[in-house]
């Protein structure tokens, strides 16, 4: 919820903008004109090592990743340690599930980060007591402990979710494997030329 107040003398006007669904509603808005691969928006809201972590994500049939990250409600469009931790955990967890379910044969390839993020729309928001921003624009988080907290929490949450929802897991794995095969085919074609 965001409340804007006009504090100028003689104009005591106030407007409140409220998205009841929070990050889930944001992801639904971002995916409004896309064909979603699963109806449910995956959602995590928790705390680890005194760091609040909130994530909403959903896959669509597109080829682009659409990631937004925030620290203490500040848009970190340059990313940072929280986004690095999220990407690493996502790649690792989906690879582990795919190998366990024999979606990837031992002689086959492993899924890259780009493969597992193809068609992903996600919003990541962390609350950090003392954020350390890098660079002139202060839009890249540098706290290393945030990466570890996000990585650990996403590994546990997403791993559990995929185990409990095999239909959604298979859709996500199928999308990532398709992206990996396309990447491999393009690499082989480049090598031949």
NORQUIKA-V997031 format. One record per residue. N is the residue number from 1. PSI is psi as a letter, one per 30 degrees, with the letter a starting at -180 (* if undefined). OMEGA is omega in whole degrees, -180 to 180 (* if undefined). Layout:
# NORQUIKA-V997031
n->N psi->PSI omega->OMEGA
n->N psi->PSI omega->OMEGA
This chain:
# NORQUIKA-V997031
n->1 psi->k omega->178
n->2 psi->k omega->178
n->3 psi->k omega->177
n->4 psi->k omega->-179
n->5 psi->k omega->174
n->6 psi->j omega->-174
n->7 psi->g omega->178
n->8 psi->k omega->179
n->9 psi->k omega->180
n->10 psi->f omega->-180
n->11 psi->i omega->179
n->12 psi->i omega->-179
n->13 psi->k omega->-179
n->14 psi->k omega->178
n->15 psi->k omega->177
n->16 psi->k omega->176
n->17 psi->k omega->-175
n->18 psi->k omega->174
n->19 psi->j omega->-175
n->20 psi->e omega->-177
n->21 psi->f omega->179
n->22 psi->b omega->-177
n->23 psi->e omega->178
n->24 psi->e omega->179
n->25 psi->e omega->178
n->26 psi->e omega->179
n->27 psi->e omega->178
n->28 psi->e omega->178
n->29 psi->e omega->-180
n->30 psi->e omega->-179
n->31 psi->g omega->-173
n->32 psi->e omega->-177
n->33 psi->g omega->-179
n->34 psi->l omega->176
n->35 psi->j omega->-178
n->36 psi->k omega->-179
n->37 psi->f omega->175
n->38 psi->k omega->-173
n->39 psi->e omega->-176
n->40 psi->k omega->173
n->41 psi->k omega->180
n->42 psi->k omega->-173
n->43 psi->k omega->177
n->44 psi->k omega->175
n->45 psi->j omega->-178
n->46 psi->a omega->-179
n->47 psi->k omega->177
n->48 psi->k omega->180
n->49 psi->h omega->178
n->50 psi->g omega->178
n->51 psi->j omega->177
n->52 psi->k omega->-177
n->53 psi->k omega->179
n->54 psi->k omega->-178
n->55 psi->k omega->171
n->56 psi->k omega->-180
n->57 psi->l omega->178
n->58 psi->k omega->178
n->59 psi->k omega->174
n->60 psi->l omega->-176
n->61 psi->g omega->179
n->62 psi->a omega->-177
n->63 psi->f omega->-178
n->64 psi->l omega->172
n->65 psi->k omega->-178
n->66 psi->j omega->-176
n->67 psi->k omega->174
n->68 psi->k omega->180
n->69 psi->k omega->-178
n->70 psi->k omega->172
n->71 psi->j omega->-178
n->72 psi->h omega->179
n->73 psi->g omega->176
n->74 psi->k omega->-180
n->75 psi->j omega->178
n->76 psi->i omega->-175
n->77 psi->f omega->173
n->78 psi->f omega->177
n->79 psi->b omega->-179
n->80 psi->a omega->-173
n->81 psi->e omega->179
n->82 psi->e omega->180
n->83 psi->e omega->176
n->84 psi->e omega->178
n->85 psi->e omega->179
n->86 psi->e omega->-179
n->87 psi->e omega->-180
n->88 psi->e omega->-179
n->89 psi->e omega->179
n->90 psi->e omega->-179
n->91 psi->e omega->-178
n->92 psi->e omega->-177
n->93 psi->e omega->-179
n->94 psi->e omega->175
n->95 psi->e omega->-179
n->96 psi->e omega->180
n->97 psi->e omega->-179
n->98 psi->e omega->180
n->99 psi->e omega->179
n->100 psi->e omega->-180
n->101 psi->g omega->179
n->102 psi->g omega->175
n->103 psi->f omega->176
n->104 psi->k omega->177
n->105 psi->l omega->-177
n->106 psi->e omega->-180
n->107 psi->f omega->-179
n->108 psi->a omega->-179
n->109 psi->l omega->170
n->110 psi->l omega->-179
n->111 psi->k omega->178
n->112 psi->l omega->177
n->113 psi->e omega->179
n->114 psi->e omega->180
n->115 psi->e omega->-175
n->116 psi->f omega->179
n->117 psi->f omega->179
n->118 psi->k omega->180
n->119 psi->g omega->-178
n->120 psi->k omega->168
n->121 psi->k omega->-177
n->122 psi->k omega->174
n->123 psi->k omega->-179
n->124 psi->k omega->179
n->125 psi->k omega->177
n->126 psi->k omega->176
n->127 psi->j omega->-175
n->128 psi->k omega->-179
n->129 psi->e omega->-179
n->130 psi->i omega->-178
n->131 psi->k omega->176
n->132 psi->j omega->-178
n->133 psi->k omega->179
n->134 psi->l omega->173
n->135 psi->l omega->-177
n->136 psi->e omega->-174
n->137 psi->f omega->178
n->138 psi->h omega->-180
n->139 psi->g omega->177
n->140 psi->k omega->-178
n->141 psi->k omega->-178
n->142 psi->f omega->-178
n->143 psi->j omega->-178
n->144 psi->e omega->-179
n->145 psi->f omega->179
n->146 psi->e omega->178
n->147 psi->e omega->-180
n->148 psi->e omega->-179
n->149 psi->e omega->-180
n->150 psi->e omega->-179
n->151 psi->e omega->-178
n->152 psi->e omega->-177
n->153 psi->e omega->180
n->154 psi->e omega->177
n->155 psi->e omega->-179
n->156 psi->e omega->-176
n->157 psi->e omega->-176
n->158 psi->e omega->177
n->159 psi->e omega->178
n->160 psi->e omega->-180
n->161 psi->e omega->-179
n->162 psi->e omega->177
n->163 psi->e omega->-177
n->164 psi->f omega->-177
n->165 psi->i omega->-175
n->166 psi->f omega->179
n->167 psi->e omega->178
n->168 psi->e omega->180
n->169 psi->e omega->-179
n->170 psi->e omega->177
n->171 psi->e omega->-180
n->172 psi->e omega->-180
n->173 psi->e omega->-180
n->174 psi->e omega->179
n->175 psi->e omega->-179
n->176 psi->e omega->179
n->177 psi->e omega->177
n->178 psi->e omega->178
n->179 psi->e omega->180
n->180 psi->e omega->179
n->181 psi->e omega->178
n->182 psi->e omega->178
n->183 psi->e omega->179
n->184 psi->e omega->179
n->185 psi->e omega->179
n->186 psi->e omega->178
n->187 psi->e omega->180
n->188 psi->e omega->179
n->189 psi->e omega->177
n->190 psi->e omega->179
n->191 psi->e omega->180
n->192 psi->e omega->-179
n->193 psi->* omega->*
